[in-house]
Every structure is written in structure tokens, then in C-alpha cells.
Amino acid sequence: MRMTITGIGPLLEDIADDRGTTAAALGGLASVPLLVWAAVSPLAHGIAARIGVERAVGWSLAVLAAGTVWRSLPGGSLSLWFGTVCIGAALAIGNVLMPAVVRRDFGSRIPLVMGVYSALLSAFGAVGAGIVVPIAHFEAGDGAELGWRIALLATGAPVPIALIVWIVATRRAAARAASAGALSGDPQGDFLVTSTGTLTTIRRGTAGRRVWRDPVAWAVASYMGLQSLPFYTLSTWLAPIQSSHGRTAVEAGVDVMIYQLAGIAGSICLPLLYRGAMRRWLAALVPVAIGVSVTGIVLETGPALLWLCIAGFCAGASLGLSLMFMAIRAREQETASALSGMAQSVGYLVAAAGPVLFGLVHEFSGGWGAPLVLLLVFGFGQLIAGVAAGRERFVFRG
């Protein structure tokens, strides 16, 4: 799913040249999915309550495929922006519901499963960032380049496959539940749960409203936003930064891919790191390493490859921590769904400001130093949020 948005950053200059504008002006394009996530995420809990988690995720994949095609249609800017909005809405539903699904089906293995899930997000994000520039500049038989539209279309290639796999998997789960016995109702009216515990339809309760008044939920939401902001900012602006340092367009795209690939290691290692005293302090320590590595990248101090790997590794760990907090800071499945919707709505609203503010500060200052200071300020905020989110407390029981 992340492939469809991580390919935008490496292609910013190509899109800007084609549309007759500047890369800084198009920085807002990378923020569109985040703004849509902020708007749609609170609705995901209610949608799942009406049609079921499985159908909600399935429809989100279908809309994601349609949005990817729409974004690549020739013509004016309308298709580019509208397709991006559709992509953002689809991703919002999937992003919100997956932590609740993990809470439901993998209660005893949440750190491991969320680590694998966030690792896959990083892996496909890296592939998306790495393939778009070579595809865009690949010369067809007539000598003309394929262009950025085909490159962005290619990032949606795995979506139909994911939709088919999801449909098959959910139908098999439903068949197993039917053979095991009829659905049994929860007397509290919050859930319908199969006797095997593998298929759940969430009914609307009060968690969706109450979660907005809970301090633990706000700690998780703050951490989600403040870890997402530097990730999406770098995903958008790392290629232009590296190009200004003398890297070619292809090399800068590879740098973005390395940054994304390193996130896989961070996500995979999360279950190993999140132990003992680190359960309390890991969320606060990660942004410190991110700040040091981003400073090294922007100021060209030391080996760029090392800084890219450290920044990516910590970004992957931060993402895994954020998603894990949405599951482990809730005691019930409905609460996990409501917390995920609230945290991702607030989080992505904060994150959406990153690429735009970074671009504006860069345009006005004419360099990368002032935007770097901006990122470091937000990094300090992530540290504070990590201290709060790392405490062993639970939503509605804090």
C-alpha cells in the first residue's frame, strides 16, 4: 500500500517540469494523502461497524487500485490530485483497521506481528521509491521515455494481487467460522465474535467518542504524528536534497530506496529491542538517533550511506512502535480500532505539515539549514511524546 505514495518524492522534479511549476510548489502533493488520512481515519471505525472489517479493508484496496489508475491518466492536474485523494482515503481505512485486526487475531504476539507488518510497509515503500525514476526515464522502442505517469501507475501493480489474496483469505476464515459454529453475540453489544475468535464485526459503541478525551490516546496520537512527520518529509525531500549535493536523479532515487530499505531492519528488530527497560525508553531514544543522522545527511558530514541507514532504521522502528502502541495500549478490540482511528487522524494531520513546511522554509531560506532546524524541533517533540507513550498505561484505564 505504501508504494503508491513513496514514489512521489523521487519524481517531484519530473512532475514539476511537466506541469510547468516548481518542486517546492508540488510539495503539497505529498501532503495530500496525509490530509486525507487525517480526515478519513476517524470514519474507519464506523465503516467497519457497518459493513465489517473484512469488507472495509477489501473495498479500501479496490479504491486504492482505482485511485492509482486515475492519478496516472493524461490531461490536466485534476486527475493527478483527485487520484491522490482517492489513494489517501483508501490507505486511511487500511491503516486504521490493521492494528485492530492484529489486536483481534494475534493478541499474544502483537510486537512480532506489528514488526513484520511495519517491515513489509517499509519494504514496499522502498521498492516504490527505487523503481519510479528508472521506469520514468526508460526509453521505449521509439526512443521516448515512459514518463512519470507510467512510473506512478507501476507502483499500484501489487494492489490487485493484494485484493485477491485478501478476498480468498477472508472467505476461508468465514468458511472455517461457519463450520465451527454460529456467531455468538457479545452481551455488551460491542462485537459479534466467532467461536474461533477469527472473524469479528464491530458494532458502533462509545469508544469512538470517548477516546478523544483520553490522555493515553493523545500520547499515542502525538507520537504517531511526530514520528510520521520526519519520515514523510524525508521521503518527499531526500531526493532533492541529494540532487543538490551532486547526485544524479537515479542516484538520489536509490538513496531514497536505501532509506526505506533500512526501515525494514528497524521494524524487524523492534521485537528484539522492545524488551526490559527499553520497553519504557525506546520510543524516546529513537528520535535522538534520527536527529543526529538527518543532520549528517543535510550537512554532508561523514558517510552519507551510514546516515541514510541509521535514519531509515530508526524510522522503521518508530513506525513499528506507533502501530504497536495502538494495539497494546488498548485492552479490547473496539478500543484498539477507535484508538487507531483517532491516533492516525491526529498523527497524519501533524505529518501533513512536514513536507509543505519543509519546502516553504527551503524556498524562503534558499538552503537546507533552516529546514533542518525545523525537523530537529519536531524531533524533540517526538522525544517528549515517546516518554509519555512509553509508560505502561491503557486507554480508558490510564
Buried (B, 14 or more C-beta within 10 A) or exposed (E): BBBBBBBBBBBBBBBBEEBEEBBBBBBBBBBBBBBBBBBBBBBBBBBBBEEBBBBBBBBBBBBBBBBBBBBBBEEEEEBBEBBBBBBBBBBBBBBBBBBBBBBBBBEEEBBBBBBBBBBBBBBBBBBBBBBBBBBBBEEEEEEEBBBBBBBBBBBBEBBBEBBEEBBEEBEEBBEEBEEEEEEEEEEEEBBBBBEEEBBBBBBBBEBBEBBBEBEBBBBBBBBBBBBBBBBBBBBBBBBBBBBBBEBEBBBBBBBBBBBBBBBBBBBBBBBEBBEEEEBBEBBBBBBBBBBBBBBBBBEBEEEBEEBBBBBBBBBBBBBBBBBBBBBBBBEBBBBBBBBBBBBBBBBBBBBBBBBBBBBBBBBEEEEBEEBBEBBBEBBEBBBBBBBBBBEEBBBBEE
